[in-house]
């Protein structure tokens, strides 16, 4: 049984080195890359303003953060939840950069980059030349986006967990080996991961155009009709 954690942050801007801060962090526990239902979630006071253009993205104003803890007050609990396994995020270098800046301020060592799993990189490898934002991937996999009216970290984590399952074939991971008691021969058992409903993935016109533009850059692609 392998435990890892999928996480997301919301921030005051794009650059932690320029003074931008984390204002929300959410994390979901995964076992064998499947969600268990356990999660961590915290709103954090950034000790600075939140620009209007950023508020329009995630909907979190400074008023909503009055009385919320500082990052240093949640750091220990967050680190305990993150554990020591893989850390999964969409555009993971962005989230790692912000968390490491906050951990540094709180007197903690940075997260090990070797633990990073970037679902954006996975998506780009699986769907080269196509849009691979979280919204685009949810639409491609038929995942309900109705909850995502703003970039709420916990909602984004729950959506990304479904995307991650699709990207890694996690729904097929029910096979495990157990000792049968007869020499070294294993007995095959299956975990209850639920039925898989096949989905027809139909690319949008924009995705088809982006893919065509990508293929046009490849010299003599083997799948070209020309």
N, C-alpha and C positions, 0 to 999 in steps of 0.2 A: 504494500500500500504506500503510494508516494503522495505526500502532501505538498501542495504549492498554493500560492495566493495570487489572485487577480486583483488589480487595484487601479484607481483613477483619482486624479486630483482636479480641483478647480482653483484658479489663482487670480491675482490682481492684474496679471499681465503675462508677458511672454519670456521675461528674462530675470531669473533669480539673482544674477550678478549685478543687475541694475536696481535691485531693491524690491522687485516683485515678490509677493508672498503667497503661500498656500492659504486658502480660506475654507476649503472643504477637502476631506479625504475619505474615500470609501474603499473597502477591500472585501473580497469574497474568498472563502476557503474552497479549494479544489482538492479532491482526492482522486488520483489517477486521471487528472485533468477534467474531472466532472464536478460541478458544484454540489456542496453538501448542504447548503442552506445557512451555514454559519457566516456571519459577516461582522465587519467593524465599520462604524460611520461616525464622523465628527465634523461639526462646523467649528472654525477656528477664527479668532479675532486677529487680523493681520497687523494691527498697530500702524496702519497707514490708510490712505484713501483708496477707493476702488473707482477707476475711471468709468464714465458713463458708457463708453463704447464696449467695455468689458461686461458691465452689468447687463447690457442688451443681449449678451451671449448666454450667460448662465443665470441671470435674474437674481443674483445675490447682492443686495445692497449692504452698506455698512450698518444701517439701522438693524438689519436682521441678525447681525453678529454681536450686537451689544450684549454683554454678559457672558459671551461664549469664552471658553478657555483659550489661552495662548498655546501655540504649538508645543512649547516646552512642557506644558502640563499634560499633554496627551502622548508625548513621545514614547515613554516607557511602555504604555499599553499598546500603542501601535506596533512598536518593535516586537513585542511579545506575540502579537497576532501574526505579524509577517513571518516569524519563525526563521528557519534557515534553508528553506527550499527554494524552488524557482519562483520568480516574481514576474507576473504576466501583465502587460499593459499595451494599449494601442498608442503607437508612437512613444514607446517606453523611454527613450533617452530624455524626452521632455519631462516626464513624471519623475524619473530617477534624479534628474538635475535639480528639480524643485525640492524633493524630499531630502536629498543629500545636503542642500543648502540649509534647510530647516534643521536637520539633525546636527549639522555643524554648529549652528547658533545655539542649540540646546546642549552642546558638549558631548555629542555622540559621534562615533565613527561613521563614515559613509557606507551605504549599501554596496555590496560587492557586485561590480558590473557583470561578473561571470554568471550571476543568477538571473540576468535579464532575459526575458522572452518577449520579443516585440511582435505583436500580432499584425502591425502594419507591414513589417518586413515579410511575414508569412503570407499575407494577402497579396503583396506585390509579386512574390515568387509564384503564387498560384494563379493570379490574374494579371499578368504583365500588360502594361499599357492601358489598364482600365481604372476607373475611379475606385479607390479603396478606403474611403472614409468610413466611419462606423455606420453612418446612415446608408451609404451605398451598399455596404456588405449586408446590412440587415435586409434591405430591399432585395438583394440578389438571393439571399437564403430564405426569403419569405417570413422574416421575423417581424412581429408586430411592433410598430414604432409609435403607437398612439400615446404612450406615456411620455415620450421624449419631446415635450414642448420647449424645454430649455436644457442646457448641459448640466443636469444634476448628476453628481458623481456616482451616487448609489444606483440610479436608474441606468446610467451608462455602463456600470459594472455588470448589472444583470443582463443587459443586451449583449455586451461583449462576451460574457460567459457563453451565451448561445452561439455567437459567431465563432468563438474559439473551438467549441465542440465541432462545428461544421468544418473549420479549417484543418483540424487535426484528426478528423474521423473518430472523434471520441465516442459517438453513439455506438460504434462497432466494438468498443473496448469492453466486452463482457467476458472475454476468455481468460481464465486463470488456471493455474496448475496446482493440484494438491496431492500430497503423498497418499498413495493407495494402500500402503502397508505391504505390498508385494515387491520386494526388492527396491529398485530405484525407478520402477515404472510409475509415471504420474497418472492420476485420474483427472479427466477433464471436467471442469465444472463451469457453469455460466452464471455471471452476476446478473441480477435483474436490473437491466438498464432501460427497459421499456421498449416498445415496438418502434421501429423506424419507419416513418411514412416518406416514401420517395417524393422528392420535390423536383418539378420541372423548372430549371433555372433559365429564364428568358432575359437576355440582356436588353437594356433600354437602347433607344436610338443613339443617345449620347455615348453609351458604353461601346456600342458597335463602331461608332466613328472614332473613338479614342483608340480602340484596338486596331482598326484599319490604319490609323496614323502610325501606330507603333510598328506594325508589320511592314509598312512601307519603308521603314528605316533599316530593315534587315536585308542584306544582300542575298538574293535568290532563296527565299524561304521555301522549304520543301513542300509546304502545304498550299503554295500559291498555284492558281490555275494557269498563270502566264508562263 
